[in-house]
Amino acid sequence: MTPSSVLLARPLQAFFTERLSGDRQASPHTIASYKDTFRLLLAFAEQRLRKRPSDLALGDLDARLVGDFLQHLEHRRRNKARTRNVRLAAIHSFFRYLAVQEPAHAAIIQRVLAIPSKRFVRRPIDYLEREEMEALVSVPDRRTWIGRRDHALLVLALQTGLRVSELVGLDRGDVVLSPSAFVRCHGKGRKERSTPLRSDGVAAMRAWFKEYRAEPAAPLLPTARGQRMSRDSVERRLAKYAAIARDKCPSIREKRVSPHVLRHSMAMDLLDRGVDRSAIALWLGHESIETTQIYLHASMRLKEKALAKTAPLPISRRRYRPDDRLLEFLKSL
């Protein structure tokens, strides 16, 4: 059977229902990311080939079309290289699945799998200093219900370093305040971890719980309608508070404040206080200690401490004497 005669719909549906949801038990966030990738890819293929997605054949998704789709993401949708690589990783995952399910079409599959990820400049991470974090946390108006919820959200984010998906996924019962206070969350790879809270974090949670009396399975940080906050709503609230905090702390103006920047801020605060990188990796739920290498590169304080331990070079100081005028003239010719 030729690639042009095998419809794409059947193996793609099986990839989501059998491979991702069944064999790999992928998280809802992974499935949502893969779904968005193929929604964009199928829409691009439909426009390019003038064929409905349900009529596309396996051979239609060849290396040329996939390459043009990646170019489309960068130039038309203005996606960065990181986003482009995430989309390509989802496509590669599907084609590795096809390599087992459709071995007769190995030539097309291997050419798509050979498309490389794009290299990009790794810039130092953004993070907030301690005074900037304090300015941000003080912004929400705690005279209102939304302000009290958002204050609890910011305190929790800056103390635990949870990912935004982990924050919005917390239930009321995931916060334990006695005898030792901690937050329990389900992170990447369905791994559960617990993160301790400082006294000010405990105070913020106690204040929130006095008002928000809910069942343990209810969302910890709900909307006004009692639903879970979305990633977008968290980003919008954070952008609003960051804009206000810039008036109190002008240095924030130079930084792009996002939920992930709050996570980086927590890690940098731990690093500057001498916490070992292995402990930071455990705190943030990283698979490897190598992931925390980015914080070493970003910390100017660590570099200054290292520089202070070095000795100046023994450079002799001599009085400057200009060259002879005739020699200077000859040099200028």
C-alpha positions in Angstrom: 0.0 0.0 0.0 1.5 3.4 -1.0 1.7 6.4 1.3 -0.7 8.3 -0.9 -3.4 5.6 -0.3 -3.2 5.5 3.5 -5.3 8.1 5.1 -3.7 10.1 7.9 -6.8 10.2 10.1 -6.6 6.6 11.4 -3.0 6.5 12.7 -3.3 10.1 14.0 -6.4 9.2 16.1 -4.7 6.0 17.3 -1.6 8.0 18.3 -3.7 10.2 20.6 -6.0 7.5 22.0 -3.7 4.5 22.2 -0.2 5.8 22.3 -0.5 9.1 24.4 -3.5 8.4 26.5 -3.0 4.6 26.8 0.6 3.4 26.6 2.4 6.5 27.8 -0.4 7.9 30.0 0.6 11.4 29.0 -0.5 14.3 31.2 -3.4 16.5 30.0 -0.9 19.3 29.4 1.2 17.1 27.1 -1.9 16.0 25.2 -3.1 19.6 24.9 0.3 20.7 23.5 0.3 17.9 20.9 -3.3 18.6 20.0 -2.5 22.3 19.3 0.5 21.2 17.2 -1.5 19.0 14.9 -4.4 21.4 14.8 -2.0 24.0 13.3 -0.3 21.5 11.1 -3.6 20.2 9.6 -4.9 23.7 9.0 -1.6 24.5 7.2 -1.8 21.4 5.1 -5.4 22.1 4.2 -4.5 25.6 3.0 -1.5 24.4 1.1 -2.9 21.2 -0.5 -6.6 22.2 -0.8 -7.6 19.0 1.0 -9.8 18.6 4.1 -7.9 17.2 7.1 -10.0 14.0 7.0 -8.9 13.5 3.3 -5.2 13.9 3.9 -3.0 10.9 3.2 0.1 9.9 5.0 2.2 10.8 2.1 0.9 14.4 2.2 2.8 15.0 5.4 6.2 14.7 3.9 9.4 16.4 4.9 8.9 19.3 2.6 5.5 20.1 4.0 6.6 19.8 7.6 9.6 22.0 6.8 7.4 24.6 5.2 5.1 24.4 8.3 8.0 25.1 10.6 8.9 28.1 8.5 5.3 29.3 8.6 5.4 29.1 12.4 8.5 31.3 12.6 7.8 33.8 9.8 4.0 34.1 9.8 3.0 33.3 13.4 6.2 34.9 14.8 7.0 31.9 17.0 10.4 31.8 18.6 12.8 28.9 18.0 11.9 27.3 21.3 8.2 27.1 20.3 9.2 25.8 16.9 11.2 23.1 18.5 8.3 22.1 20.8 6.0 21.7 17.7 8.7 19.7 15.9 9.1 17.4 19.0 5.4 16.6 18.8 5.6 15.8 15.1 8.7 13.6 15.7 6.8 11.7 18.4 4.0 10.9 16.0 6.4 9.8 13.2 8.3 7.5 15.6 4.9 5.9 16.4 4.3 5.6 12.6 7.7 3.9 12.1 6.3 1.0 14.1 2.8 1.1 12.8 3.5 1.8 9.1 7.0 0.3 8.4 6.2 0.2 4.7 6.4 4.0 4.6 9.8 4.2 6.3 11.3 6.4 3.6 8.9 9.3 4.3 9.0 8.7 8.0 12.8 8.8 8.2 13.1 12.0 6.2 10.7 13.8 8.6 12.6 12.4 11.6 15.8 13.8 10.1 14.5 17.4 10.4 16.7 18.9 13.1 15.7 21.2 15.9 16.8 24.8 15.5 19.6 26.1 17.5 19.1 29.4 19.3 20.9 31.9 21.5 20.4 31.0 25.2 20.1 34.3 27.0 20.4 34.7 30.8 17.1 34.1 32.6 14.9 36.9 34.0 14.2 36.9 37.7 13.1 39.3 40.4 15.4 40.5 43.3 14.0 40.3 46.8 12.9 43.9 46.9 11.1 43.5 43.5 9.3 40.4 44.8 8.2 42.3 47.9 6.9 45.2 45.7 4.9 42.7 43.5 3.3 40.9 46.5 2.2 44.2 48.0 0.2 45.3 45.0 -3.1 43.2 45.2 -5.9 45.1 47.0 -6.6 42.9 50.0 -9.8 44.8 50.7 -11.4 42.8 47.9 -12.0 39.0 47.4 -10.0 39.0 44.2 -7.2 40.9 45.8 -7.0 38.4 48.7 -7.0 35.5 46.3 -4.3 37.0 44.1 -2.1 37.9 47.2 -2.3 34.2 48.2 -1.4 33.2 44.6 1.7 35.5 44.4 3.0 34.5 47.8 2.5 30.8 47.0 4.2 31.1 43.6 7.2 33.0 44.9 7.7 30.7 47.9 7.2 27.3 46.2 8.5 28.0 42.7 5.6 25.9 41.3 4.9 25.9 37.5 1.8 27.8 36.6 0.1 24.5 35.5 0.9 23.1 39.0 -0.4 26.3 40.7 -3.8 26.3 39.0 -4.1 22.5 39.5 -3.8 22.7 43.3 -6.8 21.7 45.4 -7.8 23.1 48.8 -6.6 19.9 50.4 -3.1 20.1 48.8 -2.1 22.8 51.4 -1.2 21.4 54.8 -0.6 23.9 57.5 0.1 21.7 60.6 2.1 20.4 62.2 4.6 21.4 59.5 3.3 23.5 56.6 3.8 22.3 53.0 2.1 22.2 49.6 1.6 18.9 47.8 1.5 19.1 44.0 1.5 16.8 41.0 4.3 17.8 38.6 5.7 16.7 35.3 5.7 13.0 34.6 2.9 12.5 37.2 5.4 12.9 40.0 4.1 14.1 43.3 6.3 16.3 45.5 5.9 18.4 48.6 7.3 21.9 49.1 7.6 23.6 52.6 6.2 27.0 53.4 7.8 29.8 55.4 5.9 31.6 58.2 4.7 34.4 55.9 3.4 31.9 53.5 1.6 30.1 56.2 0.1 33.4 57.4 -1.1 34.1 53.8 -2.7 30.7 53.5 -4.4 30.9 56.9 -5.9 34.3 56.0 -7.1 32.9 52.7 -8.7 29.8 54.4 -10.6 31.9 56.9 -12.5 33.3 54.0 -12.4 30.5 51.5 -14.0 27.6 53.2 -14.2 24.8 50.6 -14.0 21.1 50.3 -10.6 19.5 50.0 -11.2 18.6 46.3 -12.2 22.2 45.5 -9.7 24.4 43.5 -7.3 26.2 45.9 -7.3 29.4 43.8 -10.8 29.6 42.1 -12.3 32.2 39.8 -15.3 34.2 41.1 -17.5 31.5 39.7 -15.7 28.7 41.6 -13.8 27.3 38.6 -10.1 26.7 38.3 -8.1 29.7 37.0 -6.6 29.2 33.6 -2.9 29.8 32.7 -4.0 32.8 30.7 -5.9 34.3 33.6 -2.9 34.0 35.9 -0.7 35.6 33.2 -3.2 38.5 32.9 -3.4 39.1 36.6 0.4 39.0 36.9 0.9 41.4 34.1 -1.6 43.8 35.7 0.2 43.7 39.1 3.7 44.0 37.5 2.6 47.1 35.7 1.5 48.7 39.0 4.6 47.4 40.9 6.9 49.3 38.4 5.8 52.6 39.9 6.9 51.4 43.4 10.0 49.6 42.2 11.4 51.1 38.9 13.9 48.3 38.3 10.9 46.0 37.4 10.4 48.0 34.2 13.5 46.4 32.7 12.1 42.9 33.2 9.4 40.8 31.6 7.4 39.4 34.5 5.7 36.0 33.8 4.7 33.1 35.9 7.9 31.3 35.0 9.9 34.3 36.1 8.4 33.9 39.5 9.7 30.3 39.5 13.2 31.5 38.5 13.0 34.1 41.2 12.5 31.5 43.9 15.4 29.4 42.6 17.7 32.4 42.4 16.8 33.4 46.0 17.7 30.0 47.2 21.0 30.0 45.3 22.0 33.4 46.6 21.4 32.2 50.1 23.8 29.3 49.7 21.4 26.4 49.0 23.0 23.6 47.1 21.9 23.0 43.5 20.8 19.5 44.2 18.3 20.8 46.8 17.1 23.5 44.3 16.5 20.7 41.7 14.4 18.7 44.2 12.5 21.9 45.2 11.6 22.7 41.7 10.9 19.1 40.6 13.7 18.9 38.1 14.7 15.5 36.7 18.4 16.4 36.8 20.7 18.7 38.7 22.0 19.9 35.4 18.8 21.8 34.8 19.7 24.2 37.5 22.9 25.2 35.6 21.0 28.2 34.2 20.8 29.7 37.6 24.6 29.6 38.0 25.0 31.5 34.7 22.4 34.1 35.8 23.8 34.8 39.3 26.1 37.9 39.3 26.5 37.6 43.0 28.1 34.2 42.7 30.5 35.5 40.1 31.4 38.5 42.2 32.1 36.2 45.2 34.3 34.1 43.0 36.1 37.2 41.7 36.7 38.4 45.2 38.7 35.2 46.0 41.2 35.8 43.2 44.3 37.9 43.4 45.1 40.9 41.1 47.6 40.3 38.4 51.1 41.7 39.2 51.1 44.4 36.6 53.9 46.9 36.9 52.9 50.6 36.7 55.1 52.8 34.6 54.7 56.4 33.6 53.5 56.9 30.1 56.1 58.4 27.7 55.1 59.4 24.2 57.0 58.1 21.2 59.6 60.3 19.5 57.9 62.8 17.2 59.8 61.6 14.2 58.9 58.0 14.8 55.3 59.1 15.4 55.3 60.8 12.0 56.6 57.8 10.3 53.9 55.6 11.9 51.2 58.0 10.6 52.3 57.6 7.0 
